[in-house]
Amino acid sequence: MAGKLNPELNLDLYKKVYSYLVKQSGQVTYYQSVRPHLSESEKSSLIQSVKANDIYYVQLLALEERYADILRHVQHRTELDYGFEKLIEPILSVYPARCFVILEKKCWQAIELRGRSVYRMIARWLQLTHEIPGHRNEAEALTLQFYHHKPRLPALRDEMRKAGIASSANYR
């Protein structure tokens, strides 16, 4: 039905249907369809209505280039969560220094826990630090610190190798 709606025939109905779809579906394409027909306040309200779905919320903010809002949202994520990299990726090149600090802090916070899934998460975050423009040397130094962590964590080293950020030739 949504594909047959025409904003030129009934703009209010079009906006209502697509706004509903945006809220219920988690699909960016619905937002992209209704976006040109919304005022700035309507866009903000619609984006705010999906805030509970973190990744979707950040995707919509990125479409609007609201990078400061993404940064604020990321900074408030203090818990360890597995989808965090999807939240921070859109702003890595916009706020490189801040993103590096946030990722570094998350890695040190996570290292206190144990388990393969935690080490996989740390490896992915360390991998992201290597993608931050202008922070290659710091990323390498941080990776070395985690690789040589005491006590030794062979599973973490394994996850770092799998992520492509540590090879046995480079880290002795």
N, C-alpha and C positions, 0 to 999 in steps of 0.2 A: 504494500500500500504506500509506504513512504516514497518509493521510486516514482509513483504516479502523481504525487503532490506537486503543485506548481505554485511557487511563491508569488507569481504575478496575478494569479486568480484569487488567492486568499492568503495573504501574508501572515495574518494572525494564526490561522489554522496551521500553516506550514511551520511557523516558529514553535507553536505548542507541540506539535507532533515530533519535530526533530529535537526539541529540548528534552522531551520525554525519552526519546531514543538515546540521547547523549547520556542522560542520567542512568538509564537502565542497562545499556549495552556494554559500556566500557570500550566502545569503538571510536577511534579518532575520526573516521570517515564521516560519521554523522555530524560531529562538531564542525568539520570542514565544510559540510554542505550548508549548515545554518549560519555559520560565522559571518558571511558577508551581509546577512540581513539583520544582524543584531547591533544594537548600540553598545558603546563601551560598558555601560553599567549592566546591560543584559549579559554581555560576555562574562564580566566579572562575577555576576551572580550565578551564572550557569557553571562556571569553573569552580566556584566555591562550593556548589552543591555536590560535587563529586570528590571532595577533599578526603573522604574516608578511604577512597581507593587511591593510595599514594602514587603508584606508578602512572595511572591514568591522569591523575591530577597534574603531575609534573609534565606529562606529555602535552597536555593542553596549555599549561603555562609556557612551555617551550615554543609551542606554535605561536603564541602571542609575544614571544621574546621577553617575557617577564622574568628575566634571570635573577633579579634581586629577590623576587618572591620565592624562586626555587632555592636560592641560597638560604633564605630564612627558614624555609621548610626543612632543608637538609640539616641545618644547624640545630634544629629542635629534635632531631632523631638521635637520641642518646642511647637507645637500646641497640643491641646487636641484632640485626635483621639481615636475612639472606638476599633481599631484593635491593639493598642499599645502593649497589653500583648503578642500577637503572635510574635512581633518583639523582645521583651526582654527575653522571656522564654528560648531561646537557650543559653543565656549567664548568667543566674542566678547563676549557680554554678561555672562558670569560673571567673566572676568578681562580687562576692557577695557584697562587700562594695559599689562599684560604682553603681550597680543595685539598692541597697537599697536607696542610695541618689537620684538617678534619679526618682524612684517611689515615694519617699517621696515628692520631689519637685513637681511632677506632681499632686499628691493628693492635696497639698496646693494650687497649681495654680487652680485646678478645683473647690475647695470648694468656690471660689469667685462667681462661677456661681450657678444657682439654677435649679432644675428640677430632676425628678425621673431618667431620663436616665443618667444624670451626676452623681447622687448618686450611681447608679448601676456600673458605670465605676470606681468610687472611691473605692467602695467595692471590685471590682475585683482586683484593683491594691493593695489594702491593703491585700487582700488574697494572692497575689503573694509575698508580703514582708514576709509572714509567711512561704513561701516555700524556702526562701533564706537560705542556710546553714550558721549557726553561727550567725544568726541575729534574733533569736526567741524572745528574750527579748525586743529588739528594736522594733520589729514588734508589739508585744503586747502593748508596751508603745504608739506607734504611733496610733494603733487602739483605745486605750483608749482616746487619745486626740481627735480623730475625733468623737468618740461616745459621749463625753462630750462637744462637740463644743458649743460655745455660739455665736449667739443664738442657741437654741436647734433645731435640725433638725430631727423630727420624721421619715420622709421618708428616710433619710440617715441611721438612726438606723435600720429601717425595712430592708433596702437593705443589711446592714451589717449582720443582723440575717439570712437573706436568703442565704447569701454567706457562712454562717457557721463560721464567725469570731467573732461574738458577740452574747452572749445569755444573757437574762435578769438576769439570776442567777449570771453571772460573772461581769456584768456591771451595777452597781447601783450608 
